[in-house]
Amino acid sequence: MRTTWADRTASGPVGAVLALAGIAAGVLVGDGGLDTVVGCGFPGDDYPSQTAKDWVAGADHVVVATPTAEKDTNRRDFDEGAIRYQTDRAVSFRTDDVLWSSRQPRHALGQDFEMVAAGWRVYRESGDRAKRTTAAAPRLEPGHTYLLALRWATDEWVVLGEGASVPYDQGTVGRGEWCGRTLSEDDVARGERFSRVDDHSLEKTAHGKDEQAVRQELERAGAHPRT
């Protein structure tokens, strides 16, 4: 697995910046220190992922999907420092619904698929495992449901970027797991800073709505309706 979306997790420089802002470093690894909703790192997307046009231009499929299992993968050991090793997770998903597919997808999508997501940090002295999180996006955990804009890249499924991985518990855009915590749609909105006037993301437009709103936004962006 190349160092891409799953590896853009909170790190030392980000922790230093947030510490200066008075935010506990524990927020960054999702260890329960999130008392107020803040971001969990700075996104660095491989593909444009914010607007419906971004999704139509870059994705092969837009799906509602539920993680069904996970296992550690890509372990990296460290000889020095507080962290003994860290891992990614190979997450298995069930495809609940396909909202849109490209007319010429790079790869067919089955009823089940797998994707690599942020995993764990294991501390040297205590052996404690702490969540690694993906910047300003869901961590992709079993027990939750997500709206994903998927692209087949280098022989694996990836999301376009942080704007293309959206909590979708109880059929509501923006409700569920985000940055390793289970949040309401209001809390996720605060974390995503949807009050910004320059935010024209599909996630913001469909926030608090159902999948039909997502279909409509994709159709407005020029996508063909799925039949």
N, C-alpha and C positions, 0 to 999 in steps of 0.2 A: 504493500500500500504506500503510495507516494505521500509526501507530507502536504496535505491539502486541507479541505474543510474540517475534517475530523481532528486534525492536529492543531488548528488555530484556537487553542484554548488559553485560558488565563495563565500568564507567566509572570516572571519577576518584574519586568518593566511596567507591565500593566498594574501589578499589585502595588508598586511604588507610587504610581500616579493616583490610584484610588485611595491609598493610605493618606496621601497629602490632602485628599478631599474629605478625609474623615470617615472613610468607609472601611469596615473591617475586612482584612485579607481573607477571612474565612468564607466570604461571599463567593470568592472566585472558584473554590473547589466544591461548592455546594454542600458544605458540611453542617448546614442548619443555621448559619449565621445571618441569613437573609431576613432581617427584620423590616427593612424597607426595600421596595423593589428598585433595583438598579440593574444595569447591564452586567454581563459576565464576560467582559473582554471587548476587543475592537475587531469587527468583522473584516475579513479579507477574502472576498468571493472569487472563485475561479471563473464564474460566468455572471453576467448581469442577472439579478434575481428579484428585483423589487416590483416592477410593474407587470400588468397582464401582458403587455407587449414583450417584456423580457421573457416571460414564461413561454409564450407562443414561439418566440424566436429560438429559444435555447433548449427547451425540454423535448423529450420524446413522449412522455406521458405525464399527466397530472392525475394523481390518485388520492383516495382516502385509504389509509393503510394502518394496520395495528401490529405492533411488535408482539411476537408470540414466544420468542426465546432469544437468549444472548449467551455468548461465550467469549472469554478473553482471547485476544489475538495480538500479534505484533508486539510482543514484550520487549522492552528496552531496559537493560540493566545499567546502573550507574555505580562507578567505583567510589565516588566521593559525594558528600552532601547529604542532606536530610532525607532525600528520596532514594529508596533502594532500587525500585524499578517502577515503570509505568507501562500501561497497556492501552490498546484500543479494545473495542468490542465488535464482534461479528454479530449483527442483529438480524434475526429472521423476521420477516413481515408477512402478514396475510393481506392480500389485496381485497379490500372491502368494496371498493367502487372505482371505476375508471371514469373520470370526469371529462377527459379529453386526451386524444392521442394525435401525434403528428401523422400526416398522410404518408410520410416515409420515415418511420422511426428507425433509429440506428439498431435497435434490438427489440424483439418481442418481449412483452411483459406477461409472466404467468400468474397463476393464482397466488403463488408464493414467490418471494424474492429475498435477497440478502443484501445488506449494506453495512459498511464499516462506519462506526460512530465513535465518539470520544469514550474512553474507558475509565481507568483508575490510576491513581498514584498510590504507591505503597511506601509508608515511612519506614526508615531503616531501624530505628530504635524500638518503636512500639508495634510495628507490623500492621498498624491501622490502614484501612483502605479509604481513600477520599475520592469523591467523584471528580473526574475531569469534565469540563463543560465546553460546549461550542459557543463561540462568541455571539451574544444577543440572539440566541436561537434555542430550540429544544435540544435536549440531550438524546432523545429517542429511546424511551424506556418502556418495557412491558407494563401493561396495565393502563396504557393511554392510547389515544388514537391521534393521527396526524394527517394533515393535508400536505402533500409533497409534490414538487415539480421535479421529476426525475430525468436524468440524462445518462446515457450509456457512454462511459468514457474510460479508455484504457482497460477494457474488458471487465468493467464493474459498474454497478449503479451508484450514482452520486446525486445529491441535490444540487441545483444550480448555485446556491449560496444561502446565506442566513435568511433572506427574504422569501425563500422557496421551501422552507420547512416551518410549518405553522401548527400550533396546538389545535386539536379538533375534538375534544371530549364532548360527549352528549350532543354531537352533531352541531356544535357551535364554534365558529371560527374564532380563534384566540382564547379558548378556554382549555386549560389542562396543564401539561408539563412544559415548563420553559426554564432554561438555565438550571435544570436539575430539581426544580421545585414545582409542586402542584399549585397553580394560581387561578384565580378568577379572570374573566376577560378584562375586567377593570384593572387588575394588577398587571396583567401582561401589557395592556395599553400604556400604563405608566412606565413600565420597563422599556418599552419600545419607543417612548417619547412621541406618541402619535399626535401630540399637540403641535408639533412642528409644521409650519405652513408649507414647507417644501417637501413634505412626505406625501408622495402620490402612489404609494405601494398598493398592490392588490390586497395585501394583508390588512392594511388600514381601511381600504374601501369596503371590504367584506367583513370587517371585524364585528363580532356579535351576531352574524347572520349564518345561514346554512349553505350547503353546497350549491344550491340553485343560484345564489348570488355569485359564487365563483364561476359557474358555467356562463352566466350572463356577462361577466367581466371579460372572460376569455373570448366569447363571441364578439363583443364590442371591439376587442383588440384585433379582430380579423380572423380568428380561428373558425374552422368549420365546426358546426355542432356535431356532437357524437350521437350516432343513431343506434 
